[in-house]
Amino acid sequence: MKTFDAIIIGAGQAGPSLAGRFAAAGMTVALIERKFVGGTCVNAGCMPTKTLVASARTAHVIRRSADYGIHTNGGVSTDMTAVEKRAATVINNTRNSLTTWLESTDKISLKRGHARFESATTIRVGDETLTAPRIFLNVGARPAVPALPGLSDVEYLTSTSMIHLTALPRHLAIIGAGYIGLEFAQMYRRFGTEVSIIERSPRLAPREDDDVCQAIGDVLRSEGISIHTNAQDIKLSKSGEDIRISTASNPDVDASHLLIATGRRPNTDDLGLSEAGVALDDKGYIIVDDHLSTNVAGIWALGDCNGRGAFTHTSYNDFEIVAANLLDGEDRKVSERIPAYALYIDPPLGRVGMTEREARATGRAISVSTMPMSRVGRAIEKDETKGLMKVVADVETGQILGAAILGVEGDEAIHGFIDAMHARTPYPVLKWAVPIHPTVSELIPTLLGGLKSA
Protein backbone atom coordinates (compact mmCIF):
# COMPACT_ATOMS: atom_id res chain seq x y z
CA MET A 1 0.00 0.00 0.00
CA LYS A 2 1.30 3.44 -0.95
CA THR A 3 0.69 6.37 1.37
CA PHE A 4 0.17 9.98 0.24
CA ASP A 5 -0.76 13.22 1.95
CA ALA A 6 -3.71 13.56 -0.42
CA ILE A 7 -5.50 11.55 -3.08
CA ILE A 8 -7.47 13.33 -5.80
CA ILE A 9 -9.79 11.30 -8.01
CA GLY A 10 -10.40 13.03 -11.33
CA ALA A 11 -8.19 15.38 -13.36
CA GLY A 12 -10.85 17.88 -14.38
CA GLN A 13 -10.76 21.60 -13.67
CA ALA A 14 -10.37 21.41 -9.87
CA GLY A 15 -8.16 18.33 -9.49
CA PRO A 16 -4.89 19.38 -11.14
CA SER A 17 -5.02 22.86 -9.62
CA LEU A 18 -5.52 21.40 -6.15
CA ALA A 19 -2.73 18.88 -6.73
CA GLY A 20 -0.44 21.75 -7.71
CA ARG A 21 -1.24 23.71 -4.54
CA PHE A 22 -0.60 20.69 -2.32
CA ALA A 23 2.64 19.87 -4.11
CA ALA A 24 3.83 23.47 -3.76
CA ALA A 25 3.18 23.14 -0.02
CA GLY A 26 5.48 20.11 0.08
CA MET A 27 2.77 17.43 0.21
CA THR A 28 2.68 14.21 -1.79
CA VAL A 29 -0.35 13.79 -4.03
CA ALA A 30 -1.78 10.92 -6.05
CA LEU A 31 -3.96 12.25 -8.88
CA ILE A 32 -6.03 9.47 -10.43
CA GLU A 33 -7.62 9.75 -13.89
CA ARG A 34 -9.37 6.90 -15.65
CA LYS A 35 -9.60 8.51 -19.08
CA PHE A 36 -8.46 11.96 -20.24
CA VAL A 37 -6.66 14.61 -18.24
CA GLY A 38 -8.54 17.91 -18.37
CA GLY A 39 -12.05 16.65 -17.71
CA THR A 40 -15.16 17.70 -19.58
CA CYS A 41 -14.06 21.28 -20.29
CA VAL A 42 -10.94 20.28 -22.20
CA ASN A 43 -12.12 17.06 -23.81
CA ALA A 44 -15.84 17.35 -24.51
CA GLY A 45 -17.11 20.68 -23.29
CA CYS A 46 -16.02 24.30 -23.29
CA MET A 47 -12.87 24.18 -25.37
CA PRO A 48 -13.97 22.00 -28.31
CA THR A 49 -17.51 23.38 -28.46
CA LYS A 50 -16.41 27.01 -28.40
CA THR A 51 -13.87 26.16 -31.09
CA LEU A 52 -16.74 24.79 -33.16
CA VAL A 53 -18.84 27.87 -32.35
CA ALA A 54 -16.03 30.04 -33.71
CA SER A 55 -15.97 28.08 -36.97
CA ALA A 56 -19.75 28.35 -37.26
CA ARG A 57 -19.68 32.09 -36.63
CA THR A 58 -17.08 32.49 -39.38
CA ALA A 59 -19.45 30.83 -41.84
CA HIS A 60 -22.28 33.07 -40.65
CA VAL A 61 -20.25 36.28 -41.03
CA ILE A 62 -19.12 35.28 -44.53
CA ARG A 63 -22.74 34.73 -45.55
CA ARG A 64 -23.55 38.21 -44.23
CA SER A 65 -20.49 39.87 -45.77
CA ALA A 66 -22.53 41.80 -48.34
CA ASP A 67 -24.33 43.54 -45.45
CA TYR A 68 -20.99 45.13 -44.62
CA GLY A 69 -20.10 46.00 -48.19
CA ILE A 70 -17.80 43.01 -48.63
CA HIS A 71 -18.48 40.67 -51.55
CA THR A 72 -17.16 37.12 -51.87
CA ASN A 73 -16.99 34.91 -54.91
CA GLY A 74 -19.24 31.88 -54.70
CA GLY A 75 -21.09 30.45 -51.73
CA VAL A 76 -20.01 29.10 -48.35
CA SER A 77 -19.33 25.42 -47.78
CA THR A 78 -18.33 23.59 -44.61
CA ASP A 79 -15.46 21.11 -44.52
CA MET A 80 -16.45 19.19 -41.39
CA THR A 81 -13.25 17.15 -41.49
CA ALA A 82 -11.23 20.35 -41.17
CA VAL A 83 -13.63 21.80 -38.58
CA GLU A 84 -13.38 18.66 -36.44
CA LYS A 85 -9.60 18.55 -36.83
CA ARG A 86 -9.32 22.11 -35.58
CA ALA A 87 -11.34 21.27 -32.46
CA ALA A 88 -9.35 18.05 -31.95
CA THR A 89 -6.11 20.05 -32.13
CA VAL A 90 -7.33 22.37 -29.38
CA ILE A 91 -8.28 19.36 -27.24
CA ASN A 92 -5.00 17.51 -27.76
CA ASN A 93 -2.76 20.52 -27.27
CA THR A 94 -4.43 21.48 -24.00
CA ARG A 95 -4.65 17.91 -22.73
CA ASN A 96 -1.03 17.18 -23.56
CA SER A 97 0.21 20.42 -22.00
CA LEU A 98 -1.64 19.68 -18.76
CA THR A 99 -0.41 16.09 -18.72
CA THR A 100 3.20 17.20 -19.23
CA TRP A 101 2.92 19.65 -16.35
CA LEU A 102 1.45 17.06 -13.99
CA GLU A 103 4.00 14.40 -14.90
CA SER A 104 6.89 16.81 -14.45
CA THR A 105 5.76 18.30 -11.14
CA ASP A 106 7.61 17.00 -8.10
CA LYS A 107 5.44 15.27 -5.49
CA ILE A 108 2.53 14.64 -7.90
CA SER A 109 2.00 11.03 -9.02
CA LEU A 110 -0.39 10.80 -11.97
CA LYS A 111 -2.14 7.43 -11.80
CA ARG A 112 -4.11 6.03 -14.74
CA GLY A 113 -7.05 3.79 -14.07
CA HIS A 114 -10.45 3.36 -12.45
CA ALA A 115 -10.44 4.34 -8.78
CA ARG A 116 -12.69 2.60 -6.27
CA PHE A 117 -12.99 3.05 -2.52
CA GLU A 118 -12.14 0.09 -0.32
CA SER A 119 -12.61 2.16 2.83
CA ALA A 120 -12.90 5.83 3.78
CA THR A 121 -9.12 6.20 3.53
CA THR A 122 -8.20 3.54 0.96
CA ILE A 123 -8.45 3.61 -2.84
CA ARG A 124 -7.72 0.82 -5.28
CA VAL A 125 -6.49 1.62 -8.79
CA GLY A 126 -5.83 -1.51 -10.81
CA ASP A 127 -3.31 -3.56 -8.83
CA GLU A 128 -2.34 -0.65 -6.58
CA THR A 129 -3.80 0.28 -3.21
CA LEU A 130 -3.40 3.88 -2.11
CA THR A 131 -4.18 5.57 1.19
CA ALA A 132 -4.29 9.17 2.39
CA PRO A 133 -5.88 11.13 5.25
CA ARG A 134 -7.45 13.51 2.71
CA ILE A 135 -9.36 12.37 -0.40
CA PHE A 136 -10.91 14.70 -2.94
CA LEU A 137 -13.48 13.67 -5.55
CA ASN A 138 -13.45 15.63 -8.82
CA VAL A 139 -15.08 12.99 -11.02
CA GLY A 140 -17.35 15.24 -13.10
CA ALA A 141 -20.50 14.31 -14.99
CA ARG A 142 -21.60 12.83 -18.31
CA PRO A 143 -24.58 13.26 -20.65
CA ALA A 144 -27.83 11.95 -19.22
CA VAL A 145 -29.84 9.83 -21.64
CA PRO A 146 -33.54 9.47 -20.75
CA ALA A 147 -35.48 6.28 -21.28
CA LEU A 148 -37.46 7.50 -24.28
CA PRO A 149 -39.68 4.96 -26.05
CA GLY A 150 -37.88 3.66 -29.14
CA LEU A 151 -34.49 5.16 -28.27
CA SER A 152 -32.84 1.75 -28.26
CA ASP A 153 -33.98 1.24 -31.87
CA VAL A 154 -32.22 4.30 -33.32
CA GLU A 155 -28.73 5.74 -33.40
CA TYR A 156 -28.19 8.92 -31.43
CA LEU A 157 -25.48 11.37 -30.47
CA THR A 158 -24.63 13.04 -27.18
CA SER A 159 -22.66 16.22 -26.61
CA THR A 160 -19.56 14.05 -26.20
CA SER A 161 -19.85 12.21 -29.51
CA MET A 162 -21.24 15.23 -31.38
CA ILE A 163 -17.92 17.07 -31.38
CA HIS A 164 -16.29 14.27 -33.36
CA LEU A 165 -18.58 14.38 -36.41
CA THR A 166 -16.61 14.66 -39.64
CA ALA A 167 -19.60 14.74 -42.00
CA LEU A 168 -22.34 17.34 -42.06
CA PRO A 169 -25.79 15.98 -41.11
CA ARG A 170 -28.56 16.62 -43.58
CA HIS A 171 -31.09 17.25 -40.80
CA LEU A 172 -30.18 17.35 -37.12
CA ALA A 173 -32.95 16.90 -34.55
CA ILE A 174 -32.09 17.92 -30.99
CA ILE A 175 -34.12 16.74 -28.02
CA GLY A 176 -33.59 19.29 -25.27
CA ALA A 177 -33.47 23.10 -25.39
CA GLY A 178 -31.06 23.76 -22.56
CA TYR A 179 -27.72 25.45 -23.06
CA ILE A 180 -25.98 22.49 -24.71
CA GLY A 181 -28.81 21.83 -27.14
CA LEU A 182 -29.17 25.47 -28.16
CA GLU A 183 -25.46 25.92 -28.80
CA PHE A 184 -25.30 22.87 -31.05
CA ALA A 185 -28.52 23.91 -32.81
CA GLN A 186 -27.21 27.27 -33.95
CA MET A 187 -23.74 25.91 -34.61
CA TYR A 188 -24.92 23.22 -37.02
CA ARG A 189 -27.49 25.46 -38.66
CA ARG A 190 -24.62 27.82 -39.51
CA PHE A 191 -22.58 24.90 -40.81
CA GLY A 192 -25.44 24.33 -43.26
CA THR A 193 -27.56 21.66 -41.62
CA GLU A 194 -31.34 21.74 -41.29
CA VAL A 195 -32.01 21.82 -37.54
CA SER A 196 -35.08 21.05 -35.43
CA ILE A 197 -35.30 21.50 -31.66
CA ILE A 198 -37.74 19.40 -29.66
CA GLU A 199 -38.36 20.60 -26.09
CA ARG A 200 -40.84 19.27 -23.54
CA SER A 201 -41.35 22.56 -21.70
CA PRO A 202 -43.19 25.55 -23.18
CA ARG A 203 -40.00 27.58 -23.57
CA LEU A 204 -36.41 27.41 -24.72
CA ALA A 205 -33.82 27.79 -21.94
CA PRO A 206 -36.64 27.33 -19.40
CA ARG A 207 -34.68 28.58 -16.37
CA GLU A 208 -34.54 32.10 -17.87
CA ASP A 209 -37.17 34.84 -17.68
CA ASP A 210 -39.90 34.87 -20.32
CA ASP A 211 -38.55 37.93 -22.16
CA VAL A 212 -35.07 36.41 -22.38
CA CYS A 213 -36.49 33.07 -23.55
CA GLN A 214 -38.51 34.85 -26.23
CA ALA A 215 -35.48 36.78 -27.43
CA ILE A 216 -33.41 33.57 -27.64
CA GLY A 217 -36.15 31.97 -29.70
CA ASP A 218 -36.30 34.99 -32.00
CA VAL A 219 -32.55 34.72 -32.65
CA LEU A 220 -32.71 31.03 -33.51
CA ARG A 221 -35.86 31.24 -35.61
CA SER A 222 -34.37 34.11 -37.61
CA GLU A 223 -31.61 31.74 -38.72
CA GLY A 224 -34.08 29.11 -39.90
CA ILE A 225 -34.10 26.73 -36.92
CA SER A 226 -37.38 24.87 -36.42
CA ILE A 227 -38.56 24.90 -32.80
CA HIS A 228 -41.10 22.50 -31.31
CA THR A 229 -41.98 23.28 -27.68
CA ASN A 230 -44.55 21.58 -25.42
CA ALA A 231 -43.36 18.33 -26.96
CA GLN A 232 -44.96 15.74 -24.71
CA ASP A 233 -44.82 11.95 -25.01
CA ILE A 234 -41.72 11.87 -27.21
CA LYS A 235 -41.35 8.61 -29.14
CA LEU A 236 -38.60 7.55 -31.52
CA SER A 237 -38.69 5.18 -34.45
CA LYS A 238 -37.02 4.44 -37.76
CA SER A 239 -38.44 6.01 -40.88
CA GLY A 240 -36.53 4.55 -43.79
CA GLU A 241 -32.97 5.78 -43.33
CA ASP A 242 -34.16 8.59 -41.07
CA ILE A 243 -35.06 8.85 -37.40
CA ARG A 244 -38.66 9.87 -36.66
CA ILE A 245 -39.40 11.93 -33.57
CA SER A 246 -43.10 11.81 -32.71
CA THR A 247 -44.84 13.83 -30.00
CA ALA A 248 -48.40 14.21 -28.76
CA SER A 249 -48.86 17.82 -29.88
CA ASN A 250 -46.38 18.57 -32.69
CA PRO A 251 -45.86 17.32 -36.24
CA ASP A 252 -43.47 14.40 -36.65
CA VAL A 253 -39.86 15.30 -37.37
CA ASP A 254 -37.82 13.04 -39.64
CA ALA A 255 -34.09 13.65 -39.25
CA SER A 256 -30.88 12.07 -40.43
CA HIS A 257 -29.18 12.59 -37.05
CA LEU A 258 -30.41 12.85 -33.47
CA LEU A 259 -28.72 14.63 -30.57
CA ILE A 260 -29.91 13.90 -27.04
CA ALA A 261 -29.24 17.03 -24.96
CA THR A 262 -31.40 16.48 -21.89
CA GLY A 263 -28.94 17.26 -19.13
CA ARG A 264 -26.07 15.56 -17.34
CA ARG A 265 -25.60 13.03 -14.54
CA PRO A 266 -22.73 12.76 -12.04
CA ASN A 267 -20.04 10.09 -12.42
CA THR A 268 -20.61 8.68 -8.96
CA ASP A 269 -22.18 5.30 -9.63
CA ASP A 270 -19.05 3.16 -9.92
CA LEU A 271 -16.62 4.55 -7.33
CA GLY A 272 -17.56 2.29 -4.43
CA LEU A 273 -18.76 5.28 -2.44
CA SER A 274 -20.87 3.02 -0.25
CA GLU A 275 -17.66 1.36 0.99
CA ALA A 276 -16.56 4.76 2.30
CA GLY A 277 -20.03 5.71 3.55
CA VAL A 278 -20.27 8.81 1.34
CA ALA A 279 -23.84 10.05 1.05
CA LEU A 280 -25.53 10.86 -2.27
CA ASP A 281 -28.75 12.68 -3.04
CA ASP A 282 -31.58 11.14 -5.07
CA LYS A 283 -29.93 12.23 -8.35
CA GLY A 284 -26.55 10.71 -7.52
CA TYR A 285 -24.78 13.93 -6.57
CA ILE A 286 -22.40 13.83 -3.62
CA ILE A 287 -23.85 15.76 -0.70
CA VAL A 288 -21.44 18.42 0.58
CA ASP A 289 -21.57 21.20 3.16
CA ASP A 290 -20.67 24.85 2.70
CA HIS A 291 -16.96 23.96 2.76
CA LEU A 292 -17.39 21.11 0.22
CA SER A 293 -16.87 18.41 2.85
CA THR A 294 -18.89 15.22 2.51
CA ASN A 295 -20.55 13.48 5.44
CA VAL A 296 -17.33 11.46 5.90
CA ALA A 297 -14.45 13.25 7.63
CA GLY A 298 -11.46 13.63 5.33
CA ILE A 299 -13.40 13.35 2.05
CA TRP A 300 -14.37 16.34 -0.07
CA ALA A 301 -16.20 16.62 -3.43
CA LEU A 302 -15.46 19.30 -6.01
CA GLY A 303 -16.88 20.19 -9.40
CA ASP A 304 -19.89 18.86 -11.26
CA CYS A 305 -20.26 15.76 -9.07
CA ASN A 306 -21.36 17.74 -6.00
CA GLY A 307 -24.40 19.40 -7.58
CA ARG A 308 -23.30 22.86 -6.43
CA GLY A 309 -22.39 24.12 -9.88
CA ALA A 310 -22.14 22.72 -13.39
CA PHE A 311 -19.54 24.96 -14.94
CA THR A 312 -15.79 25.06 -15.34
CA HIS A 313 -15.58 28.28 -13.36
CA THR A 314 -17.59 26.87 -10.44
CA SER A 315 -15.38 23.80 -10.40
CA TYR A 316 -12.30 26.00 -10.29
CA ASN A 317 -13.86 28.06 -7.52
CA ASP A 318 -14.44 24.82 -5.57
CA PHE A 319 -10.67 24.30 -5.77
CA GLU A 320 -10.09 27.86 -4.58
CA ILE A 321 -12.42 27.38 -1.61
CA VAL A 322 -10.84 24.10 -0.50
CA ALA A 323 -7.27 25.34 -1.00
CA ALA A 324 -7.95 28.58 0.88
CA ASN A 325 -9.53 26.74 3.80
CA LEU A 326 -6.99 23.93 4.10
CA LEU A 327 -3.78 25.75 3.17
CA ASP A 328 -4.34 29.46 3.81
CA GLY A 329 -6.29 29.42 7.07
CA GLU A 330 -9.36 31.05 5.55
CA ASP A 331 -13.05 30.28 5.90
CA ARG A 332 -14.41 30.38 2.37
CA LYS A 333 -17.91 29.05 1.65
CA VAL A 334 -19.82 27.92 -1.40
CA SER A 335 -22.80 30.02 -0.29
CA GLU A 336 -20.72 33.16 -0.82
CA ARG A 337 -20.52 32.42 -4.54
CA ILE A 338 -22.81 34.44 -6.79
CA PRO A 339 -24.04 32.20 -9.64
CA ALA A 340 -23.00 33.39 -13.08
CA TYR A 341 -22.82 31.72 -16.48
CA ALA A 342 -23.11 32.23 -20.20
CA LEU A 343 -25.04 30.64 -23.05
CA TYR A 344 -22.79 30.64 -26.11
CA ILE A 345 -25.25 31.09 -28.87
CA ASP A 346 -24.51 34.14 -31.00
CA PRO A 347 -25.21 36.70 -29.68
CA PRO A 348 -24.30 35.20 -26.31
CA LEU A 349 -26.27 35.43 -23.09
CA GLY A 350 -24.35 36.52 -20.00
CA ARG A 351 -26.21 35.91 -16.72
CA VAL A 352 -25.55 36.60 -13.05
CA GLY A 353 -27.60 36.24 -9.89
CA MET A 354 -31.37 35.94 -9.79
CA THR A 355 -33.81 36.10 -12.65
CA GLU A 356 -36.76 38.47 -12.23
CA ARG A 357 -38.93 35.44 -11.52
CA GLU A 358 -36.59 34.25 -8.77
CA ALA A 359 -36.34 37.73 -7.25
CA ARG A 360 -40.12 38.07 -7.09
CA ALA A 361 -40.35 34.70 -5.36
CA THR A 362 -38.30 36.07 -2.44
CA GLY A 363 -41.12 38.45 -1.57
CA ARG A 364 -38.90 41.52 -1.47
CA ALA A 365 -39.67 44.78 -3.25
CA ILE A 366 -37.77 44.86 -6.54
CA SER A 367 -37.11 47.23 -9.40
CA VAL A 368 -36.50 46.12 -12.99
CA SER A 369 -35.03 47.74 -16.07
CA THR A 370 -34.78 46.36 -19.60
CA MET A 371 -33.33 47.81 -22.77
CA PRO A 372 -33.12 46.41 -26.30
CA MET A 373 -29.66 45.93 -27.78
CA SER A 374 -30.81 48.11 -30.69
CA ARG A 375 -30.06 51.08 -28.39
CA VAL A 376 -26.43 50.05 -27.95
CA GLY A 377 -24.08 51.93 -30.26
CA ARG A 378 -21.55 49.11 -30.39
CA ALA A 379 -24.28 46.71 -31.50
CA ILE A 380 -25.50 49.14 -34.16
CA GLU A 381 -22.00 49.65 -35.52
CA LYS A 382 -21.47 45.90 -35.77
CA ASP A 383 -25.00 45.40 -37.16
CA GLU A 384 -25.71 42.89 -34.39
CA THR A 385 -28.67 44.43 -32.59
CA LYS A 386 -30.59 41.33 -31.53
CA GLY A 387 -31.26 40.74 -27.85
CA LEU A 388 -31.71 42.80 -24.70
CA MET A 389 -30.14 43.95 -21.45
CA LYS A 390 -31.91 43.47 -18.12
CA VAL A 391 -31.20 44.19 -14.46
CA VAL A 392 -33.11 43.47 -11.25
CA ALA A 393 -32.40 45.33 -7.99
CA ASP A 394 -33.59 45.38 -4.38
CA VAL A 395 -35.57 48.58 -3.75
CA GLU A 396 -34.70 48.79 -0.04
CA THR A 397 -30.95 48.09 -0.16
CA GLY A 398 -30.07 49.22 -3.67
CA GLN A 399 -28.24 45.94 -4.21
CA ILE A 400 -28.25 44.39 -7.68
CA LEU A 401 -29.98 41.01 -7.46
CA GLY A 402 -29.38 39.81 -10.99
CA ALA A 403 -28.71 40.80 -14.57
CA ALA A 404 -28.83 39.40 -18.08
CA ILE A 405 -27.20 40.61 -21.27
CA LEU A 406 -28.34 38.76 -24.36
CA GLY A 407 -26.44 40.54 -27.07
CA VAL A 408 -23.14 41.08 -28.81
CA GLU A 409 -20.31 40.66 -26.26
CA GLY A 410 -22.87 39.95 -23.53
CA ASP A 411 -20.62 37.25 -22.06
CA GLU A 412 -17.95 39.90 -21.41
CA ALA A 413 -20.12 42.91 -20.51
CA ILE A 414 -21.93 40.93 -17.79
CA HIS A 415 -18.76 41.05 -15.69
CA GLY A 416 -19.52 44.66 -14.80
CA PHE A 417 -22.51 43.34 -12.90
CA ILE A 418 -20.66 40.30 -11.54
CA ASP A 419 -17.92 42.48 -10.03
CA ALA A 420 -20.39 44.99 -8.59
CA MET A 421 -22.48 42.24 -7.00
CA HIS A 422 -19.42 40.54 -5.54
CA ALA A 423 -18.29 43.86 -4.05
CA ARG A 424 -21.86 44.53 -2.86
CA THR A 425 -21.80 47.93 -4.54
CA PRO A 426 -25.26 49.58 -4.53
CA TYR A 427 -26.45 50.31 -8.04
CA PRO A 428 -26.65 54.13 -7.60
CA VAL A 429 -22.85 54.13 -7.32
CA LEU A 430 -22.53 52.46 -10.74
CA LYS A 431 -24.80 55.07 -12.32
CA TRP A 432 -21.95 57.53 -11.96
CA ALA A 433 -19.30 55.31 -13.53
CA VAL A 434 -17.73 56.70 -16.72
CA PRO A 435 -17.45 53.73 -19.11
CA ILE A 436 -15.52 53.66 -22.37
CA HIS A 437 -17.28 54.54 -25.62
CA PRO A 438 -18.15 52.72 -27.79
CA THR A 439 -18.69 49.54 -25.79
CA VAL A 440 -21.60 47.40 -24.71
CA SER A 441 -20.75 48.09 -21.06
CA GLU A 442 -21.24 51.83 -21.52
CA LEU A 443 -25.01 51.27 -21.44
CA ILE A 444 -24.93 49.74 -17.94
CA PRO A 445 -25.35 53.13 -16.17
CA THR A 446 -28.21 53.97 -18.57
CA LEU A 447 -29.83 50.61 -17.89
CA LEU A 448 -29.54 51.19 -14.14
CA GLY A 449 -31.03 54.65 -14.55
CA GLY A 450 -34.15 53.01 -15.95
CA LEU A 451 -34.88 50.90 -12.86
CA LYS A 452 -38.53 51.13 -11.85
CA SER A 453 -40.51 49.35 -9.15
CA ALA A 454 -42.12 46.24 -10.53
N, C-alpha and C positions, 0 to 999 in steps of 0.2 A: 504494500500500500504506500502511495506517495502522498506526502503531506505538503500543503500549501497554506499561505496566509489567507488566500481567497480563491474561490472557484466561481467563474462566470460562465453560465451556459447560454450561448448565443452571441454571435459576433455581428449584431445589428448596429443601430446607431449608438445605443448607450454602452454596450459591452466593451468595445475596444477603448473608448474614451475612459471608462472606469478602470480598465486594466492599466492604461497608461498612467493614471493618477496614482494607483496603488504602487506600480513599479517605481515611479519617481520618488515615492515615499520609502522605498527600500523593501517593499513587501514582495513576496513571491506569489505569482498568479497563474492559475491554469484557466485558459480561455478555450472553451469547447465549442466547436461548430460542426454540425453534421453535414452541411451542404456548402453554401457559398458565404465567404466573408463579405460583410457589408449589409446583410439583411435585405429586407424588402426594398428599401429606398434605392440602394445601388443596383440590385439585380432584377427587380420586377416592378418597381414603383416610380418614385419621383424622377430619378435620373433618366431612365430609358423613355418614360412616357413624355417628359417635358422635351426630350430630344425629338421625339416623334411630333409633338405639338409644334415645335419650331419648323420642322420640315413641312408640316401641313400649312402653317401660316405663310411660309414662303410661296407655296402654290396659290394660296388665296390672294396674296398681294400681287403676284404676277397676273392673275386673272383680272384684277382691278386696276392694272397699271394705266390703262387708258383714262381712268378717272383722274389721274395725276398728270396727264399729259405725256405719258410715256407709252410708246407703242412697241410691241414685240412682234416678231415674225412667227406665225403659226400659233398653235394652241399649246396647252399645258398638258404634259403627261407625267405620270408617276412611275418611277422605277422602284418598286417595293423592295427589290433585292438590295439596291443601294441605300434605301431608307433604313431597312433593317440592319444593314451592315454598319451604318453610322451609329445607330443606337447601341449595337453590340460592342462597337469600339469604345464608346463611353463607359459601358458596363465593365468591360475587361480592363480598361486602363485604371479605373477607379478601384476595382476589386484587387487587381494585382498590386497597385501602390499600397493599399491598406494591408494586404497580406505581407508584403516585403517589410513594412514598418513593424508589424507585430512580430514577425519571425526574427527581426534584427534587434529587437528591444530586450535588453538584459532584464531578467527576472520574469519575463512573460513566456509561458509555454503554451503554444498554440496546438491544441489537441483536435484531431479530426475523428468524428464518429458520433454515434447516437448516445447521448447521456441519459442515464436513468438513476433515480435515487434508490439506494439500498437501505438508507436510514437518513435521519435529518442532517447528518454530517458527512455522509459517504455517497460518492457518485461512482458508478461504473461506466466506463467508456471502452467498448470492445473487451480486450483482455486486461485492461488496467483498472485498478480501483484507486480513487483519489479521495482525500479527505481534507476538510478545511473548517475552521470555526465560523467562517462567513461564506455564504453561498448566494449568488445573485442570478436571478432568472431573467433573461432578455431574449425570450424564444419567439417573440413576434406572433404573427397571425397569417392566415392564408384565405383565399377566396372561399366563401360559403356557397354551397350549391344546394338549393332547396329541392325537396322531393316532389318535383312537378310531374304530373301524369304524362307519360310518354317520353320523359327525358332520357331514359335508358335506351330508347330506340333510335335516338338521333345523335349526331356528333355535335359537340359544342365546345366553345372556347371560354376561358376565364381571362382575367386581366393578366395572369402570368403567362399563359400561352399566346395571348393576343399580340404581345410585343415581338414575337418571333415569326409572324407571317411574312412570307416573301412573295406572295401573289396577292393582287388586289381583289377582294371579294366583289362579286357583282352586286349583291344586295346583303347588307349586314343588318340583322335584327338584334336589338339589345333589350334584354329583359332587365329592368332596373334603371331608374332615373335619378340615382344618387350621383355623387361627384365623379366616381370612376366611369359610370355609364355615359354621363354627359360629355366628359372629356373625349372618350373614344368615339362617341357619335359625331361630334363636330370634326374631329381629326380625320376620320375616314370619309366623311362627306367631302372634305376639302381635298382628300387624295383622289376623289372621283367616284366613290362608291355610293350607291343608293342606300339610305339609312332609315330604319324605322325604330322608334323607341316604344317599348311597351312597359307601362308603369301601373301598378295596382292602385296607387293612391290617386286622388284627384289632381295632384300637382306634380310638376317637376321639382327636384330638390326640396322635398316636402318639409324639411326642418326650417326653411327660410320663411320670411314674411310673404304675404300674398303678392304685394307689389313687386318684390324682388323675383319671386317665382314667375310672375307674368312677364317680366322683362327678360328673364332667361329664356323663356319659351319663345318670345318674339325674336330674339337673336337667332335661335336655332331654326325656327320656321322660316326666317328670311333667307336662310341658306339652303332651303329645300329639304329639311329633315322632317319626316313624317312622325307625328307624336300621337300615341294612343294612351290616354290616361283612363282611370277607372277600369282598368283591365282586370276583371275578376275571373276566377275559374280558368286560369291559363292551362291549356293543354297543348302538347306537342305531338307531332306525327310526321311521317314522311309523305311528301307530295312529289312523286317522281324523283328527280335528283335534288329537289329542294326540301327545306324544312318548313312545315306549316305550324304557325302559332295561332291557336284559336282561343278566343275569349268569349265570355257571356254577353258582352255589350259592344264589341268592336268588330269590324270586318276582319276576316282571316288575313294574316300576313304570310306570304310565301317568300322565303329568303334562302340565299345560297349558304350563308354562314350565320351562326347564332352565338352571341356573347351573353353569358350569364354574369350579371353585375349586380347581385343582390346582397352585397355586404361581405363581411369577413368574419372568421372565427379564430379564436386563439389556439396556438399550437401547444396545448396543455394536456392532450389526451393520451400521450404515450411517454410521459416522463417518469412514471412511477411516483407521482406526487402523493398518492395515498400512503406509500411506504414512509414518507417523511411527515405525514399528517397535515400537509398544506391544504387549506380550505379553498374551494372554488365556489363561485356563484352558479346560478342555474343555467348560465350561458357558457360556462367553462372558463371564465376569467378568474385569475388569481385575486383573492380578496386581500387588499392592502389597507394600511392605515394612512394617516396624513404624512407619514415619513417614509412610506413605501415598504414598510415592514409587513410581512405576512403574519399569520397567527402563530407561526413557529419561530421562536427566538433564533436569530442568526441567519434567517432566510429572508431575502428581499425580492421583489419583482418589479422590473422596469420595462417601459415600452408598451407596445400594443397588447401584451398578454395580461396586463393588469386592469384593463378596462377604464383607465383614467385619462386616456388620450389615444388618438389613433393616427398621429402624425409624427413625422421625423423630428420636428422641433419639440414636441412634447416628450418624446423618448429621450432626446438630448437633455431636456430640462430635468427629466427624472434622474439622469446621471449627475447633473449639477447639484440637485437636491441631496442625493445620497453622498456624493463626495464632500459637499460642504458640511454636512452633519457629521460624517465619520472622520474626516481628515482635517477640517478647519474649525471645529468647535462651534459651528453655527446651529441654528434651529430653523431650517427651511422646511416649508410645508407645501404639499400639493395644492391645498385650498387657497394658497396665495396666488396661484397662477390664474391669469385672466385668459380664457379661451380665445384663440384666434386661429384663423385658417384662410385658405384661398381655394377657390374653384378655378382651375386653369382651362376654362373655355376662353374664347377670344371674342369680346373683351373679358378679362378675368374679373372674378368677384373676390374682393378682400373683405373679410368679416372679423369683427372682434366683439366680445362681450355678448350681451343679451340682444335678441330680436325684440321688436316692438311687442309681439305677442307674449314673449317671456316676461318682459318688463311689466306689462299690464297685469300678468298673473300674480305678481308680487303684491299687488294692492296699493302700491305707492303712487303718488301723483307724478305724472311724467309729462315731458314736453317732447315734441317730435318735429323734425324738419326734413324735408326731402327736396331734391333739386335734380332736374334732368341733366344728363351729361351734355346735352345740346347747348347748355349755358357755359360750358367750360371752354375757354379759348384754345387750350392745348388740343382738346378733342376736335374742335372745329378745324384747326390748322392741319390736323392729321386726317381729317374726314373720317373720324371714328367716333360718332356722337351717340351711339347706342348705349343705353343703360341709365343708371341713376346713382345719386349719392344720398345717404340717409343717416341721420343720427338721432339717438334717443337719450334724453338726460333726465335726471332726478330734479324735480322742481324745487324741493326743499334744500337740498345740499349743493346743487349746481354740478354734481358729478356726472360725467358721461357714463351712461350705462351700456351703450353699445353703438356700433356704427357699421355701415355697409357701403362699399364703393364697388358697384358693378359698372365698369367702364375702363377705358384705355388706362393702363398703368395703375389700375385699382389695387393690385396686389402689393405695389410699392407705396402708394399714397396712404393706404390704411394705417401705415406705421405711425403717422402723425397722431392718430387716435390711440393706437396701442401704447405709445410712449406716454401720452398724457394720462391715460387711464392707470398705467402702472405707477406714475408719479402722483396720482390722485390730484391732478390739477383741475380745479373747477373750470368749466367751459368759458365763463366770461374772461378769464385770463387769456385763453387762446384767441379770443375775438380781436385782441390787440396785437397778435403776432404779425410780423411783416414778411410774408412768404415771397419766394422768388417768382417772378413772371418771365415767361409763361410756363406754368406747371399745372398739373391736376391739383396738387396740394394747395395752391393759392386760393382755391374756392372753399377751403375748410372754414376760415373765419366767416365768410358769407353764409355758408350753410348753417353755422352755429348762430348767426344773427337772425336766422329765420325760425328758430325754435319757438313753438307755440304749444300751449297746454292742450293735451289731447285726451 
